Amino acid sequence: MGKSYLTVTGRFENTIIIERSKFICEMKGVEGEEDAKAFIEEIRKKYSLANHHCFAYISDDKGLNQKFSDDGEPQGTAGLPMLEVLKNRKIFKTAVVVTRYFGGIKLGTGGLTRAYGGSVSECLDKAEISEMCFADYISLYFSYDGYSKLLKFTEKEKIPVLNTEFTDRVKADIAVREELTEEYKNKLNDLFCGNIEIKINKNGYFPFR
């Protein structure tokens, strides 16, 4: 499994006008192919009177599941250049739709390729991009007197604290980049003089900042 990838966080939209044709680009981070297809269908309905709804998506975290469509534009002038922008920027688990309202002036194959690719590039420039890194999700158990020590440690090391519970002892849930887990386990054991329980619950991707 790959250790990290980039993805769009949330949804973004950008519009450009070229020779009176309007190109509306909408993009969204997706959880899989079904999510991408649902997004594309949503945009088709939103702009139901438009001439074309060209799309591209990479729906997995390895960049292997890729699809695109020219939706009636000359072959290779829309979906493929849109997909190439995602691939070149290594943006995964993201779907993008460019809706075109034809303005009456033909752009030619070169003009269309630049318009569709450029539309996606401009929208990506506005979008929020997150780096998703493979991480271990870890629970820490320790006594109350160690809470301030943990906060100082996580702040210094920029470790996200996901949840904290206070019962007979403190339980803190953290996310740690997988390759740093052993290093942080050793540091925490040293910091708490061994008086800490460290339990790895699961692993998966986390949007580290």
PyRosetta script that sets phi, psi and omega in degrees:
from pyrosetta import init, pose_from_sequence

init()
pose = pose_from_sequence("MGKSYLTVTGRFENTIIIERSKFICEMKGVEGEEDAKAFIEEIRKKYSLANHHCFAYISDDKGLNQKFSDDGEPQGTAGLPMLEVLKNRKIFKTAVVVTRYFGGIKLGTGGLTRAYGGSVSECLDKAEISEMCFADYISLYFSYDGYSKLLKFTEKEKIPVLNTEFTDRVKADIAVREELTEEYKNKLNDLFCGNIEIKINKNGYFPFR")
pose.set_psi(1, 138.2)
pose.set_omega(1, 178.9)
pose.set_phi(2, -63.6)
pose.set_psi(2, 151.1)
pose.set_omega(2, -176.4)
pose.set_phi(3, -84.7)
pose.set_psi(3, -23.0)
pose.set_omega(3, 179.2)
pose.set_phi(4, -162.1)
pose.set_psi(4, 159.3)
pose.set_omega(4, 173.6)
pose.set_phi(5, -156.4)
pose.set_psi(5, 165.5)
pose.set_omega(5, 177.8)
pose.set_phi(6, -104.1)
pose.set_psi(6, 146.1)
pose.set_omega(6, 177.3)
pose.set_phi(7, -148.2)
pose.set_psi(7, 157.8)
pose.set_omega(7, 175.0)
pose.set_phi(8, -79.1)
pose.set_psi(8, 131.5)
pose.set_omega(8, 178.4)
pose.set_phi(9, -98.5)
pose.set_psi(9, 112.2)
pose.set_omega(9, -179.8)
pose.set_phi(10, 88.6)
pose.set_psi(10, -151.5)
pose.set_omega(10, -177.4)
pose.set_phi(11, -127.3)
pose.set_psi(11, 147.1)
pose.set_omega(11, -179.6)
pose.set_phi(12, -144.6)
pose.set_psi(12, 153.9)
pose.set_omega(12, -177.1)
pose.set_phi(13, -140.1)
pose.set_psi(13, 144.3)
pose.set_omega(13, 176.4)
pose.set_phi(14, -150.2)
pose.set_psi(14, 141.1)
pose.set_omega(14, -179.0)
pose.set_phi(15, -122.1)
pose.set_psi(15, 134.6)
pose.set_omega(15, 173.0)
pose.set_phi(16, -127.1)
pose.set_psi(16, 151.2)
pose.set_omega(16, 177.7)
pose.set_phi(17, -116.6)
pose.set_psi(17, 124.8)
pose.set_omega(17, 177.7)
pose.set_phi(18, -131.5)
pose.set_psi(18, 118.7)
pose.set_omega(18, -179.9)
pose.set_phi(19, 48.4)
pose.set_psi(19, 46.0)
pose.set_omega(19, 176.7)
pose.set_phi(20, 73.5)
pose.set_psi(20, -5.7)
pose.set_omega(20, 172.7)
pose.set_phi(21, -84.4)
pose.set_psi(21, 135.7)
pose.set_omega(21, 178.1)
pose.set_phi(22, -100.4)
pose.set_psi(22, 127.8)
pose.set_omega(22, 177.8)
pose.set_phi(23, -114.7)
pose.set_psi(23, 112.4)
pose.set_omega(23, -179.9)
pose.set_phi(24, -104.9)
pose.set_psi(24, 114.4)
pose.set_omega(24, 179.1)
pose.set_phi(25, -100.6)
pose.set_psi(25, 127.5)
pose.set_omega(25, 173.1)
pose.set_phi(26, -126.1)
pose.set_psi(26, 136.6)
pose.set_omega(26, 179.8)
pose.set_phi(27, -138.0)
pose.set_psi(27, 157.7)
pose.set_omega(27, -174.1)
pose.set_phi(28, -155.4)
pose.set_psi(28, 140.4)
pose.set_omega(28, 169.4)
pose.set_phi(29, -71.7)
pose.set_psi(29, 136.0)
pose.set_omega(29, -176.0)
pose.set_phi(30, -124.4)
pose.set_psi(30, 158.9)
pose.set_omega(30, -179.3)
pose.set_phi(31, -95.9)
pose.set_psi(31, -6.0)
pose.set_omega(31, -179.1)
pose.set_phi(32, 168.9)
pose.set_psi(32, -176.2)
pose.set_omega(32, -174.6)
pose.set_phi(33, -65.6)
pose.set_psi(33, -40.0)
pose.set_omega(33, 179.8)
pose.set_phi(34, -62.7)
pose.set_psi(34, -38.6)
pose.set_omega(34, 177.0)
pose.set_phi(35, -63.1)
pose.set_psi(35, -41.9)
pose.set_omega(35, 178.7)
pose.set_phi(36, -63.3)
pose.set_psi(36, -44.5)
pose.set_omega(36, -179.9)
pose.set_phi(37, -64.0)
pose.set_psi(37, -39.7)
pose.set_omega(37, 178.9)
pose.set_phi(38, -64.4)
pose.set_psi(38, -38.9)
pose.set_omega(38, 178.1)
pose.set_phi(39, -63.6)
pose.set_psi(39, -44.9)
pose.set_omega(39, 179.7)
pose.set_phi(40, -60.6)
pose.set_psi(40, -43.9)
pose.set_omega(40, 179.7)
pose.set_phi(41, -64.9)
pose.set_psi(41, -36.8)
pose.set_omega(41, 177.2)
pose.set_phi(42, -60.8)
pose.set_psi(42, -42.5)
pose.set_omega(42, -179.3)
pose.set_phi(43, -69.3)
pose.set_psi(43, -38.2)
pose.set_omega(43, 176.6)
pose.set_phi(44, -56.9)
pose.set_psi(44, -43.4)
pose.set_omega(44, -179.4)
pose.set_phi(45, -71.3)
pose.set_psi(45, -36.8)
pose.set_omega(45, -178.9)
pose.set_phi(46, -62.5)
pose.set_psi(46, -40.2)
pose.set_omega(46, -179.4)
pose.set_phi(47, -117.0)
pose.set_psi(47, 56.9)
pose.set_omega(47, -170.6)
pose.set_phi(48, -64.5)
pose.set_psi(48, -21.5)
pose.set_omega(48, -177.9)
pose.set_phi(49, -93.7)
pose.set_psi(49, 0.5)
pose.set_omega(49, -178.3)
pose.set_phi(50, -71.8)
pose.set_psi(50, 160.3)
pose.set_omega(50, -178.5)
pose.set_phi(51, -77.2)
pose.set_psi(51, -38.4)
pose.set_omega(51, -175.5)
pose.set_phi(52, -142.5)
pose.set_psi(52, 144.2)
pose.set_omega(52, 170.9)
pose.set_phi(53, -126.8)
pose.set_psi(53, 86.7)
pose.set_omega(53, -178.8)
pose.set_phi(54, -87.1)
pose.set_psi(54, 143.3)
pose.set_omega(54, -176.3)
pose.set_phi(55, -140.7)
pose.set_psi(55, 163.4)
pose.set_omega(55, 171.8)
pose.set_phi(56, -152.4)
pose.set_psi(56, 145.4)
pose.set_omega(56, 173.9)
pose.set_phi(57, -152.8)
pose.set_psi(57, 151.6)
pose.set_omega(57, 168.3)
pose.set_phi(58, -123.2)
pose.set_psi(58, 108.1)
pose.set_omega(58, -165.8)
pose.set_phi(59, -99.3)
pose.set_psi(59, -2.0)
pose.set_omega(59, -179.9)
pose.set_phi(60, -116.8)
pose.set_psi(60, 175.5)
pose.set_omega(60, -176.0)
pose.set_phi(61, -90.5)
pose.set_psi(61, 1.7)
pose.set_omega(61, 179.1)
pose.set_phi(62, -110.5)
pose.set_psi(62, -7.0)
pose.set_omega(62, -179.1)
pose.set_phi(63, 79.8)
pose.set_psi(63, 20.5)
pose.set_omega(63, -176.1)
pose.set_phi(64, -95.7)
pose.set_psi(64, -33.6)
pose.set_omega(64, -177.1)
pose.set_phi(65, -92.1)
pose.set_psi(65, 93.9)
pose.set_omega(65, -174.9)
pose.set_phi(66, -120.1)
pose.set_psi(66, 136.1)
pose.set_omega(66, 176.7)
pose.set_phi(67, -141.2)
pose.set_psi(67, 153.2)
pose.set_omega(67, 175.4)
pose.set_phi(68, -154.9)
pose.set_psi(68, 162.4)
pose.set_omega(68, 178.0)
pose.set_phi(69, -147.6)
pose.set_psi(69, 138.8)
pose.set_omega(69, 175.0)
pose.set_phi(70, -86.9)
pose.set_psi(70, -14.0)
pose.set_omega(70, 176.8)
pose.set_phi(71, 43.1)
pose.set_psi(71, 53.1)
pose.set_omega(71, 174.8)
pose.set_phi(72, 93.9)
pose.set_psi(72, -14.3)
pose.set_omega(72, 174.0)
pose.set_phi(73, -74.1)
pose.set_psi(73, 159.5)
pose.set_omega(73, 177.7)
pose.set_phi(74, -52.8)
pose.set_psi(74, 139.9)
pose.set_omega(74, -173.8)
pose.set_phi(75, -53.9)
pose.set_psi(75, 131.0)
pose.set_omega(75, 175.9)
pose.set_phi(76, 84.0)
pose.set_psi(76, 2.9)
pose.set_omega(76, -175.3)
pose.set_phi(77, -99.3)
pose.set_psi(77, -8.4)
pose.set_omega(77, -173.2)
pose.set_phi(78, -130.4)
pose.set_psi(78, -73.1)
pose.set_omega(78, -174.9)
pose.set_phi(79, -60.1)
pose.set_psi(79, -43.4)
pose.set_omega(79, -177.6)
pose.set_phi(80, -65.3)
pose.set_psi(80, -48.7)
pose.set_omega(80, 176.8)
pose.set_phi(81, -61.9)
pose.set_psi(81, -30.6)
pose.set_omega(81, 175.4)
pose.set_phi(82, -65.1)
pose.set_psi(82, -45.5)
pose.set_omega(82, 179.2)
pose.set_phi(83, -63.2)
pose.set_psi(83, -38.9)
pose.set_omega(83, -178.8)
pose.set_phi(84, -61.3)
pose.set_psi(84, -35.3)
pose.set_omega(84, 177.4)
pose.set_phi(85, -62.7)
pose.set_psi(85, -45.8)
pose.set_omega(85, 178.3)
pose.set_phi(86, -60.6)
pose.set_psi(86, -45.4)
pose.set_omega(86, -178.3)
pose.set_phi(87, -64.6)
pose.set_psi(87, -44.6)
pose.set_omega(87, -177.7)
pose.set_phi(88, -63.8)
pose.set_psi(88, -32.3)
pose.set_omega(88, 179.3)
pose.set_phi(89, -93.1)
pose.set_psi(89, 1.0)
pose.set_omega(89, 179.0)
pose.set_phi(90, 56.8)
pose.set_psi(90, 45.3)
pose.set_omega(90, 178.5)
pose.set_phi(91, -97.3)
pose.set_psi(91, 112.3)
pose.set_omega(91, -178.3)
pose.set_phi(92, -109.6)
pose.set_psi(92, 170.9)
pose.set_omega(92, 179.7)
pose.set_phi(93, 47.8)
pose.set_psi(93, 48.9)
pose.set_omega(93, -176.8)
pose.set_phi(94, -143.2)
pose.set_psi(94, 138.2)
pose.set_omega(94, 175.3)
pose.set_phi(95, -118.7)
pose.set_psi(95, 145.7)
pose.set_omega(95, 179.9)
pose.set_phi(96, -138.6)
pose.set_psi(96, 137.2)
pose.set_omega(96, 177.1)
pose.set_phi(97, -125.5)
pose.set_psi(97, 131.0)
pose.set_omega(97, 172.8)
pose.set_phi(98, -113.8)
pose.set_psi(98, 115.4)
pose.set_omega(98, 179.7)
pose.set_phi(99, -95.9)
pose.set_psi(99, 131.2)
pose.set_omega(99, -178.8)
pose.set_phi(100, -117.0)
pose.set_psi(100, 127.7)
pose.set_omega(100, 167.7)
pose.set_phi(101, -101.9)
pose.set_psi(101, 113.3)
pose.set_omega(101, -174.7)
pose.set_phi(102, -67.3)
pose.set_psi(102, 132.0)
pose.set_omega(102, -176.1)
pose.set_phi(103, -98.7)
pose.set_psi(103, 3.8)
pose.set_omega(103, 176.4)
pose.set_phi(104, 98.4)
pose.set_psi(104, -9.6)
pose.set_omega(104, 179.9)
pose.set_phi(105, -115.3)
pose.set_psi(105, 122.6)
pose.set_omega(105, 179.4)
pose.set_phi(106, -72.3)
pose.set_psi(106, 138.0)
pose.set_omega(106, -176.1)
pose.set_phi(107, -97.8)
pose.set_psi(107, -13.6)
pose.set_omega(107, -175.8)
pose.set_phi(108, 78.6)
pose.set_psi(108, 164.3)
pose.set_omega(108, -175.3)
pose.set_phi(109, -64.3)
pose.set_psi(109, -41.0)
pose.set_omega(109, 179.1)
pose.set_phi(110, -64.9)
pose.set_psi(110, -42.0)
pose.set_omega(110, 179.7)
pose.set_phi(111, -65.4)
pose.set_psi(111, -39.9)
pose.set_omega(111, 178.3)
pose.set_phi(112, -65.2)
pose.set_psi(112, -44.0)
pose.set_omega(112, 179.8)
pose.set_phi(113, -58.8)
pose.set_psi(113, -45.1)
pose.set_omega(113, 179.1)
pose.set_phi(114, -66.5)
pose.set_psi(114, -38.0)
pose.set_omega(114, -178.2)
pose.set_phi(115, -66.0)
pose.set_psi(115, -47.8)
pose.set_omega(115, -177.6)
pose.set_phi(116, -70.9)
pose.set_psi(116, -44.3)
pose.set_omega(116, 177.3)
pose.set_phi(117, -64.2)
pose.set_psi(117, -42.6)
pose.set_omega(117, -179.6)
pose.set_phi(118, -66.7)
pose.set_psi(118, -34.3)
pose.set_omega(118, 177.7)
pose.set_phi(119, -61.2)
pose.set_psi(119, -43.7)
pose.set_omega(119, 178.8)
pose.set_phi(120, -67.9)
pose.set_psi(120, -41.4)
pose.set_omega(120, 179.5)
pose.set_phi(121, -60.5)
pose.set_psi(121, -44.7)
pose.set_omega(121, -179.8)
pose.set_phi(122, -63.3)
pose.set_psi(122, -40.8)
pose.set_omega(122, -179.6)
pose.set_phi(123, -66.8)
pose.set_psi(123, -40.7)
pose.set_omega(123, 177.6)
pose.set_phi(124, -62.3)
pose.set_psi(124, -34.4)
pose.set_omega(124, 179.2)
pose.set_phi(125, -63.6)
pose.set_psi(125, -27.4)
pose.set_omega(125, 179.6)
pose.set_phi(126, -89.3)
pose.set_psi(126, -20.7)
pose.set_omega(126, -171.5)
pose.set_phi(127, -75.0)
pose.set_psi(127, 158.0)
pose.set_omega(127, 172.0)
pose.set_phi(128, -89.2)
pose.set_psi(128, 122.8)
pose.set_omega(128, -178.3)
pose.set_phi(129, -109.8)
pose.set_psi(129, 131.1)
pose.set_omega(129, 177.7)
pose.set_phi(130, -113.9)
pose.set_psi(130, 144.4)
pose.set_omega(130, 171.8)
pose.set_phi(131, -93.5)
pose.set_psi(131, 116.9)
pose.set_omega(131, 177.9)
pose.set_phi(132, -95.4)
pose.set_psi(132, 116.7)
pose.set_omega(132, -177.5)
pose.set_phi(133, -111.5)
pose.set_psi(133, 144.0)
pose.set_omega(133, 178.6)
pose.set_phi(134, -69.8)
pose.set_psi(134, 129.1)
pose.set_omega(134, -171.1)
pose.set_phi(135, -136.8)
pose.set_psi(135, 158.4)
pose.set_omega(135, 168.5)
pose.set_phi(136, -98.1)
pose.set_psi(136, 133.8)
pose.set_omega(136, 174.9)
pose.set_phi(137, -96.7)
pose.set_psi(137, 118.4)
pose.set_omega(137, -168.1)
pose.set_phi(138, -123.5)
pose.set_psi(138, 138.2)
pose.set_omega(138, 172.0)
pose.set_phi(139, -105.1)
pose.set_psi(139, 134.0)
pose.set_omega(139, 178.6)
pose.set_phi(140, -114.2)
pose.set_psi(140, 135.0)
pose.set_omega(140, 178.8)
pose.set_phi(141, -123.3)
pose.set_psi(141, 128.0)
pose.set_omega(141, -177.7)
pose.set_phi(142, -159.8)
pose.set_psi(142, 171.6)
pose.set_omega(142, -178.4)
pose.set_phi(143, -78.7)
pose.set_psi(143, 163.3)
pose.set_omega(143, -175.3)
pose.set_phi(144, -58.3)
pose.set_psi(144, -34.4)
pose.set_omega(144, -175.8)
pose.set_phi(145, -69.5)
pose.set_psi(145, -9.1)
pose.set_omega(145, 178.5)
pose.set_phi(146, -96.4)
pose.set_psi(146, -0.1)
pose.set_omega(146, -174.2)
pose.set_phi(147, -63.9)
pose.set_psi(147, -46.1)
pose.set_omega(147, -179.2)
pose.set_phi(148, -64.9)
pose.set_psi(148, -34.2)
pose.set_omega(148, 177.1)
pose.set_phi(149, -63.1)
pose.set_psi(149, -42.3)
pose.set_omega(149, -179.4)
pose.set_phi(150, -65.1)
pose.set_psi(150, -43.1)
pose.set_omega(150, -179.4)
pose.set_phi(151, -60.8)
pose.set_psi(151, -43.1)
pose.set_omega(151, 178.3)
pose.set_phi(152, -63.2)
pose.set_psi(152, -40.0)
pose.set_omega(152, -178.8)
pose.set_phi(153, -66.1)
pose.set_psi(153, -48.0)
pose.set_omega(153, -177.9)
pose.set_phi(154, -67.3)
pose.set_psi(154, -33.7)
pose.set_omega(154, 177.6)
pose.set_phi(155, -67.7)
pose.set_psi(155, -44.4)
pose.set_omega(155, -179.4)
pose.set_phi(156, -63.9)
pose.set_psi(156, -42.6)
pose.set_omega(156, -176.1)
pose.set_phi(157, -88.8)
pose.set_psi(157, -1.1)
pose.set_omega(157, -178.9)
pose.set_phi(158, 57.8)
pose.set_psi(158, 44.8)
pose.set_omega(158, 177.1)
pose.set_phi(159, -95.8)
pose.set_psi(159, 123.4)
pose.set_omega(159, 179.7)
pose.set_phi(160, -71.6)
pose.set_psi(160, 130.0)
pose.set_omega(160, 173.9)
pose.set_phi(161, -96.2)
pose.set_psi(161, 116.2)
pose.set_omega(161, -172.0)
pose.set_phi(162, -87.2)
pose.set_psi(162, -31.4)
pose.set_omega(162, -176.4)
pose.set_phi(163, -163.3)
pose.set_psi(163, 147.7)
pose.set_omega(163, 176.5)
pose.set_phi(164, -135.5)
pose.set_psi(164, 134.7)
pose.set_omega(164, 177.6)
pose.set_phi(165, -126.8)
pose.set_psi(165, 140.7)
pose.set_omega(165, -179.9)
pose.set_phi(166, -119.4)
pose.set_psi(166, 108.3)
pose.set_omega(166, 175.7)
pose.set_phi(167, -124.6)
pose.set_psi(167, -123.4)
pose.set_omega(167, 175.0)
pose.set_phi(168, -73.0)
pose.set_psi(168, -16.2)
pose.set_omega(168, 173.5)
pose.set_phi(169, -149.6)
pose.set_psi(169, 178.9)
pose.set_omega(169, -179.0)
pose.set_phi(170, -95.5)
pose.set_psi(170, 136.4)
pose.set_omega(170, 171.5)
pose.set_phi(171, -119.2)
pose.set_psi(171, 124.4)
pose.set_omega(171, 178.8)
pose.set_phi(172, -123.4)
pose.set_psi(172, 129.7)
pose.set_omega(172, 178.0)
pose.set_phi(173, -101.4)
pose.set_psi(173, 128.5)
pose.set_omega(173, -178.6)
pose.set_phi(174, -129.8)
pose.set_psi(174, 162.4)
pose.set_omega(174, 173.2)
pose.set_phi(175, -119.3)
pose.set_psi(175, 132.6)
pose.set_omega(175, -176.2)
pose.set_phi(176, -131.8)
pose.set_psi(176, 134.4)
pose.set_omega(176, 174.6)
pose.set_phi(177, -53.7)
pose.set_psi(177, 133.0)
pose.set_omega(177, -171.8)
pose.set_phi(178, -52.6)
pose.set_psi(178, -41.1)
pose.set_omega(178, -175.2)
pose.set_phi(179, -71.3)
pose.set_psi(179, -12.1)
pose.set_omega(179, -179.1)
pose.set_phi(180, -105.0)
pose.set_psi(180, -0.3)
pose.set_omega(180, -173.8)
pose.set_phi(181, -57.9)
pose.set_psi(181, -50.4)
pose.set_omega(181, -177.1)
pose.set_phi(182, -63.3)
pose.set_psi(182, -39.6)
pose.set_omega(182, 178.6)
pose.set_phi(183, -61.5)
pose.set_psi(183, -44.6)
pose.set_omega(183, -178.4)
pose.set_phi(184, -72.1)
pose.set_psi(184, -33.4)
pose.set_omega(184, 175.9)
pose.set_phi(185, -60.7)
pose.set_psi(185, -44.1)
pose.set_omega(185, 179.2)
pose.set_phi(186, -64.6)
pose.set_psi(186, -42.3)
pose.set_omega(186, 179.6)
pose.set_phi(187, -63.7)
pose.set_psi(187, -40.8)
pose.set_omega(187, -179.7)
pose.set_phi(188, -68.2)
pose.set_psi(188, -40.2)
pose.set_omega(188, 177.1)
pose.set_phi(189, -62.3)
pose.set_psi(189, -39.7)
pose.set_omega(189, 177.3)
pose.set_phi(190, -66.8)
pose.set_psi(190, -43.8)
pose.set_omega(190, -178.0)
pose.set_phi(191, -61.9)
pose.set_psi(191, -38.5)
pose.set_omega(191, -177.6)
pose.set_phi(192, -99.0)
pose.set_psi(192, 9.2)
pose.set_omega(192, -179.4)
pose.set_phi(193, 52.5)
pose.set_psi(193, 37.2)
pose.set_omega(193, 177.6)
pose.set_phi(194, 83.4)
pose.set_psi(194, -6.1)
pose.set_omega(194, -176.7)
pose.set_phi(195, -89.1)
pose.set_psi(195, 53.6)
pose.set_omega(195, 178.8)
pose.set_phi(196, -148.7)
pose.set_psi(196, 139.4)
pose.set_omega(196, 175.8)
pose.set_phi(197, -102.4)
pose.set_psi(197, 128.3)
pose.set_omega(197, -176.9)
pose.set_phi(198, -118.6)
pose.set_psi(198, 118.6)
pose.set_omega(198, -176.2)
pose.set_phi(199, -126.0)
pose.set_psi(199, 120.2)
pose.set_omega(199, 175.0)
pose.set_phi(200, -84.7)
pose.set_psi(200, 117.6)
pose.set_omega(200, -175.7)
pose.set_phi(201, -87.8)
pose.set_psi(201, -43.2)
pose.set_omega(201, -176.8)
pose.set_phi(202, -165.7)
pose.set_psi(202, 175.4)
pose.set_omega(202, 172.0)
pose.set_phi(203, -135.7)
pose.set_psi(203, 159.7)
pose.set_omega(203, -177.3)
pose.set_phi(204, 170.7)
pose.set_psi(204, -173.6)
pose.set_omega(204, -177.5)
pose.set_phi(205, -84.3)
pose.set_psi(205, 146.2)
pose.set_omega(205, 178.5)
pose.set_phi(206, -140.4)
pose.set_psi(206, 138.7)
pose.set_omega(206, -178.7)
pose.set_phi(207, -82.3)
pose.set_psi(207, 83.9)
pose.set_omega(207, 178.1)
pose.set_phi(208, -70.9)
pose.set_psi(208, 143.4)
pose.set_omega(208, 179.1)
pose.set_phi(209, -100.2)
pose.dump_pdb("model.pdb")
